[in-house]
Amino acid sequence: MARHNAAKARLLYDVLDASGGFYAGHARPACRSDMNVTFRLPSEELDKAFAKGAAARGLVDLKGHRSVGGIRASVYNAMPIEGVTRLRDYMLEFRASHGG
């Protein structure tokens, strides 16, 4: 299960790491969670637009913690790889369409 969860998280961290800073992770790479992938976009407006577009695609509950903000993707055991793949694809699409 740990390897499965690490692979799911890696799908998202790979997008963060290849985004040139468009998606900025909250945690240093050595401290990243395999359960909650957290990041910010270049502005709060883009955070909101990202969450709204994600919800329109059935990708919900991505709002970050109230004291930290940004985006939080929970990829716990019950989250299927298909859901994480859909989020990854949306992240790539959103970045491409917003100049990232």
C-alpha positions in Angstrom: 0.0 0.0 0.0 2.9 2.4 0.8 4.4 1.9 -2.7 1.0 2.4 -4.3 0.4 5.7 -2.4 4.0 6.9 -3.2 3.3 6.2 -6.9 0.1 8.2 -6.8 1.8 11.1 -5.0 4.7 11.0 -7.5 2.3 11.6 -10.4 1.4 15.0 -8.9 4.9 15.9 -7.6 6.3 15.3 -11.0 3.9 17.9 -12.4 4.9 20.3 -9.6 8.6 19.7 -10.2 8.4 20.2 -14.0 6.2 23.3 -13.8 9.0 25.8 -13.5 7.5 27.3 -10.4 3.9 27.6 -11.7 2.9 25.1 -9.1 5.0 25.7 -6.0 4.9 23.0 -3.4 4.5 23.9 0.3 6.9 21.2 1.6 10.5 20.8 0.8 11.1 17.7 -1.4 12.6 15.7 1.5 9.5 16.4 3.7 6.7 15.7 1.2 3.7 13.7 2.1 2.4 10.7 0.1 -1.0 11.4 1.5 -1.5 15.2 1.0 0.1 16.9 -2.0 0.0 20.7 -1.2 0.9 23.6 -3.5 0.2 27.1 -4.6 -0.3 28.7 -8.0 1.2 32.1 -8.8 -1.7 34.0 -7.4 -4.7 33.5 -5.1 -6.9 34.2 -8.1 -5.4 31.3 -10.0 -5.8 29.1 -6.9 -9.5 29.9 -7.0 -9.8 29.4 -10.7 -7.9 26.1 -10.5 -10.3 24.8 -7.8 -13.4 26.0 -9.7 -12.2 24.3 -12.9 -11.3 21.1 -11.0 -14.8 21.0 -9.4 -16.4 21.4 -12.8 -14.5 18.2 -13.8 -15.6 16.3 -10.6 -12.3 16.9 -8.8 -13.5 18.2 -5.5 -12.2 19.0 -2.0 -9.0 20.6 -3.2 -9.1 23.7 -1.1 -6.0 24.1 1.0 -5.9 24.3 4.8 -7.5 27.6 6.1 -4.3 28.8 7.6 -2.0 27.9 4.7 -4.2 28.3 1.6 -3.4 27.0 -1.8 -4.4 23.6 -3.0 -4.4 20.3 -1.1 -4.9 17.0 -3.0 -5.6 14.2 -0.6 -4.5 10.9 -2.2 -5.2 8.6 0.7 -5.6 4.8 0.3 -9.2 5.0 -1.0 -8.3 7.4 -3.8 -8.0 5.4 -7.0 -5.1 5.9 -9.3 -7.6 7.0 -12.0 -8.6 10.0 -9.8 -5.0 11.1 -9.4 -4.4 10.7 -13.1 -7.4 12.9 -13.9 -6.0 15.5 -11.5 -2.6 15.3 -13.0 -4.0 15.8 -16.5 -6.1 18.8 -15.3 -3.0 20.3 -13.7 -1.1 20.0 -17.0 -4.1 21.5 -19.0 -4.6 24.3 -16.5 -0.9 25.3 -16.6 -0.8 25.3 -20.4 -4.0 27.4 -20.6 -2.8 30.0 -18.0 0.6 30.7 -19.4 2.6 28.5 -17.1 
